[in-house]
């Protein structure tokens, strides 16, 4: 988006137009653009308004109804923190006694919205002028939030009265390609976490694929999932990590406007459990992705009262069904009843499915080079029945587990 488009969108006519458009429908977008031009709407304004309509529709998955009053860039939508997670970030700062947060890489302002929403004063900065302008629009209802087009790392934090710092470094190139090396983040991760010597209450959002090796020993590194989707990892320092350093996984489940959660973390001092490994039992559990990314599968197995099928594979098995999660908490794993177990053999598996009239297959895998799409083609399932197959290693050998999900 260029400055001219932003100016047109923020004009009275432009703002009225973007807020009057019907819910975005890709199939109707071309016809709507034609109609707008026929009605005399400036072509550039029409294009910008339709782009915002499309981005708002995409952003609703993260920001809910708030998206309908905001402006976005494509990168801003991609990197914006989900509202349910941003609210948890804000509560960390509030619980730590922070009064003013510097959001050094505000983007379109999703986290800054959450900070301001709990009453924190916010200084939000972004190095991109257009993005900073859009963040200003998005934070317009919060007088306690200030947005600047500036390099957040150049701020005099003490002079600004900042007692909490947050950053979400960019992890994509301008071409949209993901960046996995923390040194190549913008700004580099090392430069951000060095700020904890100035402001101990420092939080940094990073990609969930960040390797464990090299993580700062004085941080709590927490991986977060929402409804099974691992959305981020966060590095929390000083008073923002009241339980001390280590690795943790926060599992969030949303339903009907209610959010439940479950926290799994290393023992004090970051100790890891030594997992038990054993034979397939009557039940199989697939730990949540945040638990897996945090390297806490053994902790999940301990909670479930189970053992691993293989020390290097994130499947837990039990002889009896695990106790359901306590009321108000999210499940740490998805459970399945094991119906059959067999060594992996294509001919035998094909015959097994044919005998049972299985035509609809769900194929899950871990610890095997088999490609589900290729296997499905080779099996050529036919029939009205359905089945779920789990391809994995058991006692070092490839096996197939036929399972059905617990609770339906």
N, C-alpha and C positions, 0 to 999 in steps of 0.2 A: 504494500500500500504506500502511495506517495503522499506528500503534504497536501497537494491539491485535492485528492480524494477525501482526506481527513477533513479539510476545511469545508468541503461540500456536505459531508455527512453531518458536521456540527452546525451547519446553518439551520435556521428554523425550519425551512422547507425540507432539508435533508433529514433532520432528526425526526420530523413528523412522518416522512416517507418510510424510513427504516422501521419505525415502530407501528406502521399501519399495514405492513405486508402480512399476508396470510402465513400460516405455518409452512416452513420450507418443504417443497415437494420437487425432487429432482426432475420428475417427469413433466412437471408444469413450469419449470424455470424458464425455458425458452419462450413459451407462450406468454408468460408474465412479462418477460423483458420486452417482447414485441409490443404488448399492450401499453407498457409504460412509455415506450418511445412514441407510440401513436397518440398518447395523451399529452405529448409535449415535454416529457421529463428529459432532462439533459442525459445524454447517453452514458457519460462517465459516472454521473450520480446514480443512475439506474443500476449500472454494473456494480458500483461500490455497495449500494444498498442490498442488492441480491447476494453479494458475497457475504455481507454481514448476516443476512438471514440464514444463509447456509452454515456459517460458523457458529451462530447462536444455537442452531439446531444440534450441531455436533457437541457444543459445550454443555448442553443441558444434561448430558450423561454425567458430567463432573460437578456442575454447579447448580443444577436444578433450575428453579424459577428465577434465580438471580441472573442467569444468562440472558434473559429477555430484556434486561435493561443495561446490558454491557456492550462494549465494542471489542473486537478481537483482531488479532493477526493469526494466520495459520500456525506459525510457530508458537504463538501464545496459547492457543488451544491445546496443542500437543503437550506443552510443558506445564500447563496449569495444574495445580494441586486440586484433587477432588475436595469438595467442600467438607465432607465428613472427616477427611484426614487433616485438612487445614484447621478445622476447629480443634482437633487434638493438639496440633502444634501450638495454637494460641493458648490452650489451657496449660501447656507446659510452662510457657513464659509467665502466665498469670500466677501459677502455683509457686514459681521460683521467686516471686516478688518483683519481677521486672515491671518498670513503668513506661519505658520508651524503647521501642524496637526499631533498629535500622534494618530494613529489608534491602539488602545490597543489590539484588538482582530481581527486581519486583515483577518483571514481565508485565502482563496485563493486570496484575494486582490481586490475584486470587487469595494468596496468603495474607497480603496486607488487609484485604477485606475482613478476614477472620480475626486478625489482630485487633483491628479497629472495632470490630463487632463485640469484643469482650471488654472494651474500654481502654485498651492500651493506646498510647500515643505512638504514631508510626511515622518514620521518615523512610520513604520508599524511593529508590533510585534505579535508573536503568540507563545503559550507555546508548541505547537506540532512541532517537528523538521521537519517532512515531510511536513506539511502544510506550514511552513515558507519557506522551500526550493521551493515549488511550487509557492508561492507568489513571491519569488525572480524572478523566470522565467517569471511569468505573468507581472511583473513590469519592465522587462528588457529594455523597450524602454523609460523609464523615469528616467534620471539621478538624478532628484530632489527627487526621492523616495528611501528610504533605508529600507530594511527589516532585522529584527533581530529575531533570535530564542531566545525569552526572555519573562518573565512575565511583561506585560505592566504596572501592578500596582506597580512594583518595580522601574520604571523609575524615575530619578530625572528630573522632567519636566522643572524646571527652568534652570538647567544646560544644558539641551538639546535645550533650546531656543524655547520651545513649547508654543504657545499662543492659541491653540485650541485642544480639546480632543474629540475623538469619540470612541465609543465602541459598539460592537454588541455581548453581552454575549451569550454563547451557551445555547440553550434552549431544548436540547435533550440529553438523556443519551447515552452512547456508544452503547447501544442496539437499539437506534433510537426512544425510547419512549419520547414523548413530556414532558417537565417540565413546570408546570404552576405556581409554587411558585417562586416569584422573589428572595427569599432568597436562592433558590437552583440553580439559574443560575450559570454559570461558566464564569467569576467571579460573586459573589453575587451582586445584584443590589445596595444594600446599599453601598458596598465598592466602586462602580464606581461613584455613584452620590455624594459621599463625596468629590470627587476631585474638585467639583466646587468652593471649598474654595481656591484651589490653582490656578485653571484656570477657570475663570467664563464662558468662551465659551465652554460649555460642551454639547455634544449630545449623546444620548443613544438610540439605536434601541432595541425595546422590542416586544414581541409577541402581536398581536392585541387583544388577550383575557385577557390582563392585567386588573385587576379590578380597578374601579375608586377609591375605598376606599384605602387610603394610598398613593395616588399619591402626589408627592411633590407640595406644594402650590406655589412655585416660578418657576414652569416649565410650558411651553406650551406643552401639550400632544396632539400630532396630529396623528390621524388615517389616513392611506392612502389606497386607493383602485386603482387598475388598471383594466380597462375594467370590472368592477363589482366584481373583486376578491380583498378582503381586504388582503393586503400583509404585513402590519406592523403597529406598533405604534411607535412614536418617542418621547422622552423627550428632550426638548430643553431649555437650561438655558442661562441666561445673554444676551449678544448681539446676540445670535442665535435665540432669541425670541423677535424680535423688537416690536411686538404688545402686549407684556406683557403675563403674565401667563393666563392659562385657557385651555379649551378643544377646539379642532378644528378637522375638517374632510376635507381632501384634496381628491377630486374625479378627477381621471385622465382617459381620454379616448383616445385611440390611433387608428389611422386610416390612412392608406396610408402614413406612415412615419411622420404624424403630430400628435402632442399631444395637447389636450385641457384640461383645468382644471377648477375646481370650488372649492372655499373655503367656508366652513360654519364654524362659530365659535361662542362661547359664547360671550355675550356682555362684555364690559370692566368690569373687576372685577370678571368675571366668572358667571354672573347672568344667570339664566335659565328662559326661557319663561314658562308661565303656559298655557298648551295646552287647546284649546276648544275641546269638545267632542260632537259628534252629529250623526244624522242618516246618512245612506248611501245615497250619492248623485249620480249623473250620471257618475262620474269618480272616479277611484281608483288609488292611487299612492303608489308605494313601494319604500321608500327611499333607497338610496345607502347604502351598508353594512358599509362603513366607517362612514356615518352619524349616523347609528343605534348604532355602537360600541361606538361612541363618546357621545352618549346620547343626540343627537341634533335633534331628530325627530320633536319636537315641533318647532324648528327653521325652519326646512324644511317645515313643515305645514304652517308656517307663510309666507315663501317665495312663496309657491304654492297657497296661499289664501284659504287654506282648514282647515279641522278639523280632529281629530282622531276618529276612530270608537270605540276605547276603550283606556283609559288612559295608559294602560300597553302594548299595542300592536302597532307595528310599521307599521300601515297602515294609509294613509291619504286619505280622500275623499273630493271631491269638487263638486259643482253643475254645474260648467262650466269648460271646459278644461283650465288648467293652461297655462299661457303664455310660449312659448318655450324659452329655454335658450338663452341668448344673444350670438351673433356671437362670435366664438372663445372660448366659455366656454362649459364645460361638464354638462350634465343633473344631477340634484341632486336626481332625482327619475325616476323610470320607470312608465309610465302612461298606464292605461287601461280604456276602456269604459265599464261601467257596463251594461250588457244586462238583467240580472235577479238576483233577491235576494229571497232566501227562507230559512226558518228554516231547519236545518240539519235533514234529515230523509232519511234513506237508501232506503226504498221502493219507496218513492216519487222521489228521485233523479235518481234511476235506471229507473223508468218509463219516467222521463223527457228526459233522454239521449236516451232511446229506441225510443221515439216518433220522435226525431230529427235525428235519424240515426247516432249518434256520436260513432265512433269507435276509434278515437285517442284523448287521454286525456292528458292534462298537469295539474297536481294537485299541487297547492301551499298551504301552511298552516302556520298559526301563531296563537298561543294561543289555541291550541287544541291538544288532545292526539291522535287524529286519525292518523294512519300511511298511507301515500299515497300509498305505495305498497299493503298493505292489502285492502285498499279501492278500488283500481283499480281491484283487484282480485274479490272483492265482487260485483262490478258493472258489470263486464264482458262486457265491451262496444263492440258493433258491429256496423259496418257501415262505410261509406266513409267520413262522416263529422268529424270535429275536434272541440274541445272546451277546454277552460281553466277554471278550477275551483279554487276558492280561499276559503279555509276553515278557518274561524276565528270567533271571538266573536263580536257580535253587541248587544249593550245594555245588556251585561252580558249573552247572550244566543248564542249557537252555530248556525252559519248560513253558507250557501253556496252562494257565489257570482259567477255568470257566467260572464266572462269578455272576452274582446278581446284587444290585445295590440294596443296602438295607434301607428300610423305610420307603420302599417303592423304587 
